[in-house]
Amino acid sequence: GDGGGEAPYAAELGGVRWRGSEQVLANRYSDGAALAFMVDGTAVFGGASDPAGTPADLSPRATADTRLGDLAGARGEGVSRGTISISDGSTTAIIDLSSAETLGDVISAINSAGVGGIAASLAADGMRLELAAGSSGRIVVRDVTGTAAADLGIVTDASPGAGVSVEGEPLNARVTPLTLLADLRGGSGLDLSGFTIVNGPARAQISLSGARTVEDLLNAINASGTGAAASIGADGRSIVVRNTVQGSTMTVAEGSGQTASQLGMVETAGVSADGVFAGLGALRDALVHSDIAGITAAAEMIQQRLDACIRVRGEAAAQAQDFDARATRLEDEKTAMQALLSNVEEADLTEAIVRFQTLQNALQASVQTAGHVLNMSLLDFLD
């Protein structure tokens, strides 16, 4: 996918391991529009397998240090900045959250506003914000600019009642490399007893005894030498482990505890990476064992990759043609602009003045004629 500095495919663990990237670079050619100028190699040769097991929602709890950018928010669209209004029924304050970076900043801004007895805090489980009312306060929270209150899950168009606190909607914190393992699963934490990964001839016991963060967990798996690749899921709520070796099957089993189960990565059937190298390896084995059915299956796998290659070549050709068309259009626009500048910069001043006066006289004559015609009536045509 990009210039990673090493070969994207290498012979390892009895198969071919993918070490590349799925990142595709693109050029931005206008506001909000980009065009890819490269092809992801996995589309042709294959890459990693599907995730092992069924990745679990790790439900990380938020803390005062959690960045707003690491929250999916109550609406699932992130947390935007803006201003909100908070009222206790008698006093209203406009609170600017445009510069807030963390949940702690939001809480401090609300508490510093001094609206009656209203006090903001993070719920004990770290899942939502809470607004405590005074004995007679009636909490009403609205957005003034932006959707910060809605994203934080604390909008209350109508007061829940005098002295009644407001319990916000879930903030949906995302998993990040710096997320503490103790904050996963709603603050229940992760069993650190570890698990076992087997991939072809490779076997590793993943120990998490000294792990503190999600990054420690990812590093332990990725450095296990089993061809397993761990990353944070696209949903931002899970950890996925994939097999990057074509030609071998990877399994994940529990150790002495429940680590793999809690992560949702127990895999007893095994996952295999699909690709042209897996097909060639399967064809080799089938030929050695005179396995007719295996030869047919391997040939079908290779044919699928050949079809993918033809499709990708067509897409690349279309992209190249699009680039050529855009380059030609830009060159034409450049030529037209240069011609326009030439007409302006090289114009004869005397000739331009004469042409302007001629056009001005023609315009005045047209205006006078139109005025005369508009002032005529039926009486002008009576003899």
N, C-alpha and C positions, 0 to 999 in steps of 0.2 A: 503493500500500500504506500510506503514512503521510503526515503533513504535511511534505513535503520542501521546501516553500517555492517550488516552481516547477511549471509545468504538466507533467503526466506525459507528454504527447504534444505534439510540435512538428514543424512542417514543416521538414525538413532534407534535404539531399543528394538532392533529387528524390523524396523519399518522406516518411514520417512516422516520426520517431524517438521511441522510448520512453525517457523519462528518469526513470521512476518507481522504486518499490521493490517487491520481492516480499514484504516483511515484513508479516505480519498480526498485529495487536495482539489480545490476549486478556485477559479478566478471570479471576483466580483466585478460585474460589468455595468451594473446600475443599482440604484437603491433597492435593497431587498431581493436582489436577483443574483444568482451565482451559477456558474457553469463548470462542472467537473472537467479537468483536463488529464485525468489519469484513470486507470482501471484497477480495481481491487483484484489481485491475483487469485484470491480464493474463489472468485466467480468462475475461473477456468480450471484451476488445478485442485481446488478444494482446500479447506482450512481445518478448523477445529470442529469437534462433534457438538451435538446438542448438550445442554447441561446435564450433569449427572443428577439423578433423583428428581425431586420437585422442589426447587429453591423456596425456602420458607420466608414469609414476611417477618423480618426481624424486629419490626416496631421499635426503633430506637427512641428512647425518651429524650426530650429536649432539656437543656439547662440554660441558665442565664447567659452562658457564653456561646450558646448556639447562634450561628449567624443566620440572619433572615434569608440569605440566599441558599441556605441548606434546609429550608422548609418548603414542603409542597403546598402548605397552607390549607385552610378549611375548604377552599374551592378547588384544590388540586392544580392551581395555576401559579404557584409561587406566592411570595408576599411582595406587593408593590409598596412604594413609598407614597406618602401624601400627608394630608392633615385630617384629623378626626375631631369630633366634638363630643364632650362628655358632660352630662348634666345630672344633678342630684334632685332636680325638681325645683330648686330655687337658684342655684348657681350653675352657669354653663362656662366651660373653658374650651378654647380651640387649641389643640395640641399638634405641634408640627413634628411629624415623624420622618421627614424627608432625609434627615441625616442619620437616622438610627441604623446601626449595623448589626446589633445583636438583640436577643429577647430582653437582656438586661437593660439595654438602652430604652426599649419600649416601656418596660416596667418603671424605670426611673422617671421617664418623661411624664407618664400618667400620674405617678405619686407626687411629682414636683408641682403639678398643676394645682394641687390643693383644693379640689372640688369637694366640699363638705367632708364627709368621712370616707369617701371612696378610696380604696387602696387596692392596687393591682399586685398580683403575685402569680408564680407558676404553680400549678397544681402539684400535689405531692407525687403523683405518678409521672410528672413531666410531660403529659400529653396535651395540656391545654392551659390557657390563661384563665385566671379567676379574678373577678372584681367584687370586693367586699363592700357592702353599703353601710352607711351609718344607721343608727337606730330608726331614723325616719326618712332616710334618703331613698329616692326613687331613681334608679340608674337608667339612663338612656344614652346609648352610644350610637353615633351615626358617622358616616363618611362625609367629609366636606369636599376634599379634592382627592381623587384617586380611589382606591379600594382597599386601603390598609386595614380598616376595621373589619371589613368582610373577610379579607384574607386571613386575618388573625382570629377570626371566628368569634368576635365580641360585639357584633352589631345587635342592638336591641331597639327596634323601632318603637316599641311600647314598653314602659317599665313593668317588670315582673311583680312590682308591689313595693310598698314601703318597707325598708329594711331588708329586702330580699336580695341576696347576692346573685351575681351573674356567673354562670359556669360556661366558659367558651367551648367552641367546637374543637375537635382534634386538630392539632397543628401539623401532623403528619411529617415529622422530621425525617430527613433522608440519611441513609448510611453514607459516611465519608471515611476516608482513610484514617482520620483522627478520632473517629467515634470510639469511645471506650467500650470494650467488650462487656463491661459491667453495666452499661446503659442499654444493651440490647434486650429484646423481649420485654419491653415495657419496664426496664429497670431490674428484671429478674436476673439478668446476666447470662453468660454462656458457660456451660460445662467445659472446663479446660482439660479434661482427661485425654482428649485427642482421638484420632481415628486412623484407619489404615487405608492406603491407596495402593492398588496393584494394577500395573499396566504392562502386559507382556512379561518380559523377564525382570522388570523393575518392581520393587516392593519397598514401601516406606511407611514407617509409623510416624504420623504427624503429631509432634508434642507441642502443646500450648502452655506448658507450665509457667513460662516466663512472659507470655503474651499479655499485653495490656490494651492494645488498640486493634482496630480492624486491619490496619496496615501490617501489624505483626502477624496476624493470621494469614493474610494474603502472601506475605513473604515466605512464611513457613511452607505453604503449599507449593508456591512457584519454585522454591529452591530445593524441593524434595527429590529431584532427579527422576521423576516418574513420567514426565511429559504432560503433567496436569497443569492447566492454566486457570488460576483463580482471579476473579475480578468482581467488582460491584455490579450488580445487575442493572439493566437499562431502566428498571422501575425505581432505582435508588433505594430500594427497601430490602434487597436480598443480596446474597453472595452466590455466584455461580462458579462451578468447576467444570471445565471441559477437557476432553482428550485431544491433544494436538498431534498425536502420532497416528498416521495412516498405516493400517496393517496390523494393529493390535487392539485389544479390547481392555478397557479400564473399568475396574470396580472400586467401590468405596464401601468400607465396612466399619462398624463401630469398634471402638477400642474397649476400654473398661467402663465407659460411661455412656452419655447420650449426646455427645458433641455433634456427630454427623446427623443424627435425627433432628436435633434442634436447628441445625442449619438447613435441613431438607436436602441433603446430598447423599443419603444412603442409596447405593446403586448395586444391586446384586446381579441383575441380568447383564450389566456391562454396557458401555457406550463406545461406539467406534466412530472415528473420523471418516467421512466420505470424501472421495476424491480420486483423481486419476491414478495416483500412486497406490491407493488401496485396491483399485481395480486391477492394476498390473500385478500386484502382489498376490491377489486372489487367483488371477489367471495362471501365474507361475505355479502356485500350490496345486491348482486343479490339474494342470498338465502333468506335474510330477506324479500325481496319484491317479491319473487317467479318469478323473471325475467329470463325466460328460455334463451333468447338471451344473457342476461348479464352473465349468468352462463357459456354459451358456450364460450363467448369472454374471460372471466376470465380464464377458463380452458386452452384455447389456449395460453394465456399469460404465465401461469405457466408452460405449456409444453415447451415453448420456453426457459424459464430459466432452466428447467431440461436438455434440450438438450445442453444448454451452459455449464452447470455443467459437463456433460459427456465429452464435448469437452475439457474443461479446465483440467479435471482430466487426460485425455489422453495426453495433452501437458505437464502437470507436470510430468507424468510418463516418457515421452520421455526425458525431461530435467534431471530427476534423473538418467535414464539409461546413458545418455550422460556424466553426472558427474562421474558415476561409471567407465565408459570406460576410461575417462581421468585420473582418479585416478589410475586405473590399469596400464595404459601406463606410467604414471609418476613413479610408483613403479618399473616397468620393467626397465625403463631407469636408475633409481637409482641403481638397482641391477647390471646392466651391467657396470655402471660407477665404482661401488665398485670392481667388478671383474677385470676391467682394471687396477685400481689403485693397487689392490693386486698383479697382475702379474708384475707390474713395481716395486713396493716397496719391494716385497719379492723375487725378482729374485736373483739366485745365480750368483755372479759376474764372477767366473771362468767359469761356464757353459755358461754364456752369451758371454764371450770373445771367447770361443772355437766355439760356433755357428756362431758368427760374422766372424771369420777367415775362417771357412768352406764355408760360403756363399760368402765371398770375393774371395776365391780360385776358386770356381765354376764360379763366374762372370768373373774372369780373363781368365779362360780356354775358356769360351764361346766367349769372345771378341777375343782371339787369333785364335780360330777356324774360327770365322766369317771373320776375316781379311785374313786368308789363303785362304778360299774359294772364297772370293771376288777378290783376286789377280790372280786367275787361269784363263787361257784362253784356246782356242781350241788347241793351240800348246802343252799344258801340257798333252794332251791325245794322241798325235801322237807318235808312236813308232819309 
